[in-house]
Amino acid sequence: MDDINVIFKNRKPLFQKLENYGFVKRKSAYEYTKTLPSSGFELTVTVTKSGGITAKVIEPEVGEYTLHLTNSSGSFVGSVRGEYEQSLNDIADKCFEADVFKAAQTLRLIKYVREKYGRELEFLWDKFEGNAVWRRGDTNKWFAAVLTVSRRKLGIDSDEIVEIIDLRLPPEEMTALVDNKRFFGGWHMNKKHWFTIILDGSVEFKELCRRLDVSYTLAVK
């Protein structure tokens, strides 16, 4: 069973979205309450301003109900558990964003893609939490991948972990671009069609955006 720590792992709250969802702003936290249909129990979710999340289920006239958090079986416990998890997952999807990447350029790119293309990073691999992709909404094709790797993986004599982006480029332009200093052959991608940039400021943000825009236009088939 997914618990609250798993559901909200590597996520941070978007407070305006919490309020839009129905959370009420308190002195030091945001609070949301709903009735679980199958049981009539009351679910209360609290998100602190520092990003902490707690949730509890209250059984009217009895107090806090906890069987849904145990290995107890039975249709009733199962229905409460299912509604509890469904509610938390819905809040996580609609009111939180991924909080995995830390590099300044990565965070600026996330904002850029969100504002220009309305796309969010998708984390497709449970075993590789530091890897994500952007896909076009119309073709469902990847136009960029943001990954966490060692510089050594790119042929650099350093074990420093960095954030990188893989982008598309027409094959006829690849040889002239890749210099293994600012632009590298696509990491874990077909190097005929993809190249890599380290998101450490070695490439100016304006150029990053321009090359990401090109990659977006190429993700059509």
Secondary structure in CASP SS format (residue, H / E / C, confidence):
PFRMAT SS
TARGET T0000
AUTHOR 0000-0000-0000
METHOD secondary structure of the structure
MODEL  1
M C 1.00
D C 1.00
D C 1.00
I H 1.00
N H 1.00
V H 1.00
I H 1.00
F C 1.00
K C 1.00
N C 1.00
R E 1.00
K E 1.00
P E 1.00
L C 1.00
F H 1.00
Q H 1.00
K H 1.00
L H 1.00
E H 1.00
N H 1.00
Y H 1.00
G C 1.00
F C 1.00
V E 1.00
K E 1.00
R C 1.00
K C 1.00
S C 1.00
A E 1.00
Y E 1.00
E E 1.00
Y E 1.00
T E 1.00
K E 1.00
T E 1.00
L C 1.00
P C 1.00
S C 1.00
S C 1.00
G C 1.00
F C 1.00
E E 1.00
L E 1.00
T E 1.00
V E 1.00
T E 1.00
V E 1.00
T E 1.00
K C 1.00
S C 1.00
G C 1.00
G C 1.00
I E 1.00
T E 1.00
A E 1.00
K E 1.00
V E 1.00
I E 1.00
E E 1.00
P C 1.00
E C 1.00
V C 1.00
G E 1.00
E E 1.00
Y E 1.00
T C 1.00
L H 1.00
H H 1.00
L H 1.00
T C 1.00
N C 1.00
S C 1.00
S C 1.00
G C 1.00
S H 1.00
F H 1.00
V H 1.00
G H 1.00
S H 1.00
V H 1.00
R H 1.00
G H 1.00
E H 1.00
Y H 1.00
E H 1.00
Q H 1.00
S H 1.00
L H 1.00
N H 1.00
D H 1.00
I H 1.00
A H 1.00
D H 1.00
K H 1.00
C H 1.00
F E 1.00
E E 1.00
A E 1.00
D C 1.00
V C 1.00
F C 1.00
K C 1.00
A C 1.00
A H 1.00
Q H 1.00
T H 1.00
L H 1.00
R H 1.00
L H 1.00
I H 1.00
K H 1.00
Y H 1.00
V H 1.00
R H 1.00
E H 1.00
K H 1.00
Y H 1.00
G C 1.00
R C 1.00
E C 1.00
L C 1.00
E E 1.00
F C 1.00
L C 1.00
W C 1.00
D C 1.00
K C 1.00
F C 1.00
E C 1.00
G C 1.00
N C 1.00
A E 1.00
V E 1.00
W E 1.00
R E 1.00
R C 1.00
G C 1.00
D C 1.00
T C 1.00
N C 1.00
K C 1.00
W E 1.00
F E 1.00
A E 1.00
A E 1.00
V E 1.00
L E 1.00
T E 1.00
V E 1.00
S E 1.00
R H 1.00
R H 1.00
K H 1.00
L H 1.00
G C 1.00
I C 1.00
D C 1.00
S C 1.00
D C 1.00
E C 1.00
I E 1.00
V E 1.00
E E 1.00
I E 1.00
I E 1.00
D E 1.00
L E 1.00
R E 1.00
L C 1.00
P C 1.00
P H 1.00
E H 1.00
E H 1.00
M H 1.00
T H 1.00
A H 1.00
L H 1.00
V C 1.00
D C 1.00
N C 1.00
K C 1.00
R C 1.00
F C 1.00
F E 1.00
G E 1.00
G C 1.00
W C 1.00
H C 1.00
M C 1.00
N C 1.00
K C 1.00
K C 1.00
H C 1.00
W E 1.00
F E 1.00
T E 1.00
I E 1.00
I E 1.00
L C 1.00
D C 1.00
G C 1.00
S C 1.00
V C 1.00
E C 1.00
F H 1.00
K H 1.00
E H 1.00
L H 1.00
C H 1.00
R H 1.00
R H 1.00
L H 1.00
D H 1.00
V H 1.00
S H 1.00
Y H 1.00
T H 1.00
L H 1.00
A C 1.00
V C 1.00
K C 1.00
END
